[in-house]
Amino acid sequence: MIDSAADRLIENVQKVFIGKREVIELLLTCILCEGHVLLDDVPGTGKTTLARALAASLGCSFRRIQFTPDLLPSDVTGLNWFNQKKQEFEFRQGPIFSQILLADEINRATPRTQSALLEAMQERQATIDGVSHILARPFMVLATQNPVELEGTFPLPEAQIDRFLMRISVGYPDMQMEGDMLERFRKSNPLDSMDTVLTADEILAMQEERKDIKVESTIRDYMVRISDATRQNKEIQLGASPRATLALYQTSQAWAAIHKRDYVLPDDVKHMAPHVFNHRLIIAPQAQLRGRTSQELIRDIVSSVPVPVEN
C-alpha cells in the first residue's frame, strides 16, 4: 500500500512543487514516522508552498500560524473564555488542534511561545489550565525558518530542535525546473485546484504498515555504532541522542517502504543519517573555527563505520 500511495502523493505535490522529488519523499518519510519537519532555507525557495501542497494532498485538517514576536502561547494552543450568555467558561481551540500545522517562520516567536508546541509535538496533547486535550491523529508540524535574516529572531533551543524528526533544506531549483515553474504558474496557481489523494485513515494504515518493515539485527547494530561514533568524535561537542537513534531506525524503515522494499538496507541508513542527525549535533568550537559543518562530519562518520555484509 505504501509504495502506490507514495507515488500518488509525490505526483500530486509535483503539480505545484516542481522537481525536488527527494524533498517530497523526505516529507512523506516523516509522515510515515509520525514525525515533524523543520524546513530551513532562504526566502522564496518554496517552503510554504511545499507545506501547503502537502496539506492539500492529504485529507486532513490544516491550519497555518504566522509566528511573530507578539504571538502568545494561547494564540497557539487556545484558551478558556467566559461566555456571558451561559455564565460559564468555554474552551476555544487554537490552531494546534489540527492534523497538519504550518508554523511559518517559527524562529520569529519568543521562546515562551515556541515552547507551546513542545508538548503537542512529543505527547500529541495540549494542556490548558490543567486540563489535557488529546490531539487528532495523524498530527504533524511543518515549521519553516529563515537561517539568513537573524534580526528580530529567537534561535530554537536544543530541546525543541530535537523534537523535529528532520531538518530539510529545499535549495534552489535548476534552470529547467525554474522554467517549468514559470509555465505552470503562468495563468493560475495550481494550489487552487489540487486534489486530495490520501485520507487520514489511509495515512494511519500506512504508519502501521511501516512498523512491519524488517530490520535485521546487523542493521540495528550498524545504526547504534553510527550514533555512538558521533558521541566519541572529538570534533562534536554533543553527539546523537537515543531519540536520534530511534529516529534513524524509523526513517530507514519508511525510506525502504517508499522505495518498494519490505526490508532495510545499509544504504537506507546511510541516506537517512545526515537528515536525521544534522540538526541534533553540536560542533566543537575548534571544529567550527576550521569551517567544519555537521553534514560534513556526519558523512565522515558514516563512511568510517564498517558496513554490515551478508555472510
Secondary structure, 3 states (H helix, E strand, C coil): CHHHHHHHHHHHHCCCCCCCHHHHHHHHHHHHCCCCEEEECCCCCCHHHHHHHHHHHEECCEEEEECCCCCCHHHHHEEEEEECCCCEEEEEECCCCCCEEEEECHHHCCHHHHHHHHHHHHHCEEEECCEEEECCCCCEEEEEECCCCCCCCCCCCHHHHCCCCEEECCCCCCHHHHHHHHHHCCCCCHHHHCCCCEEHHHHHHHHHHHCCCECCHHHHHHHHHHHHHHHHCCCEEECCCHHHHHHHHHHHHHHHHHCCCCECCHHHHHHHHHHHHCCCCEECHHHHHCCCCHHHHHHHHHHHCCCCCCC
